[in-house]
Amino acid sequence: MAVVASNPALRAAVVEASAATERAIVDQLVTDGTSAFEARVAAGACLGAATAALLAIAEAEGSLTDVITRALQILGPGEDEVP
């Protein structure tokens, strides 16, 4: 991932691939009954956090799982963590 993070063209390809993934997630969330707005916000936030974590993994401490988990925790507590 360090090569991707340091190369603008490769970073752009990651962003484009993430956009396609985001569209697929949004479509499924809407099909399952989530409003389009909420689906776009949730998918965009989660994918943004995951992408930032992947691009930072070269300089981050811990495993890929640890880094992605930390990135997603920044967005807020998970459903099972809400009081």
C-alpha positions in Angstrom: 0.0 0.0 0.0 3.0 2.3 0.5 3.5 2.4 -3.3 -0.2 3.2 -3.9 -0.2 5.9 -1.2 2.8 7.6 -2.8 1.6 7.5 -6.4 -1.1 10.0 -7.4 -2.3 7.9 -10.3 -2.7 4.8 -8.1 -4.4 6.8 -5.4 -6.9 8.0 -8.0 -7.5 4.4 -9.0 -8.3 3.5 -5.4 -10.7 6.4 -5.2 -12.5 5.3 -8.4 -12.7 1.7 -7.2 -14.1 3.0 -3.9 -16.8 5.0 -5.7 -18.0 1.9 -7.5 -18.1 0.0 -4.2 -19.9 2.9 -2.6 -22.6 2.8 -5.3 -23.1 -0.9 -4.7 -23.4 -0.5 -1.0 -25.8 2.4 -1.3 -28.0 0.5 -3.8 -28.2 -2.4 -1.3 -28.9 -0.2 1.7 -31.7 1.5 -0.2 -33.1 -1.8 -1.3 -33.2 -2.8 2.3 -35.1 0.3 3.3 -32.5 2.9 4.3 -33.1 6.4 2.9 -30.9 7.3 0.0 -29.3 10.1 2.0 -28.5 8.0 5.0 -27.2 5.2 2.7 -24.9 7.6 0.9 -23.6 9.2 4.1 -23.0 5.8 5.8 -21.3 4.2 2.8 -19.2 7.2 2.1 -18.1 7.6 5.7 -17.2 3.9 6.2 -15.4 3.6 2.9 -13.5 6.9 3.5 -12.3 5.7 6.8 -11.3 2.3 5.4 -9.5 3.9 2.5 -7.6 6.4 4.7 -6.6 3.4 6.9 -5.4 1.4 4.0 -3.3 4.3 2.6 -1.8 5.0 6.0 -1.0 1.4 6.9 2.6 1.8 5.8 3.2 4.3 8.6 0.7 3.0 11.1 1.4 0.8 14.0 -0.5 -2.5 14.3 -2.1 -4.9 12.0 -4.4 -4.0 9.1 -7.4 -5.1 11.2 -6.3 -2.8 14.1 -5.8 0.2 11.8 -9.2 -0.3 10.0 -10.9 -0.8 13.4 -9.4 2.4 14.7 -10.5 4.3 11.6 -14.1 3.1 11.9 -14.2 3.8 15.6 -13.5 7.4 14.8 -16.9 7.5 13.1 -18.7 6.5 16.3 -19.7 3.5 18.4 -21.0 0.4 16.7 -24.5 -0.7 17.3 -23.5 -3.1 20.0 -21.5 -0.3 21.7 -24.4 2.2 22.0 -25.6 2.5 25.6 
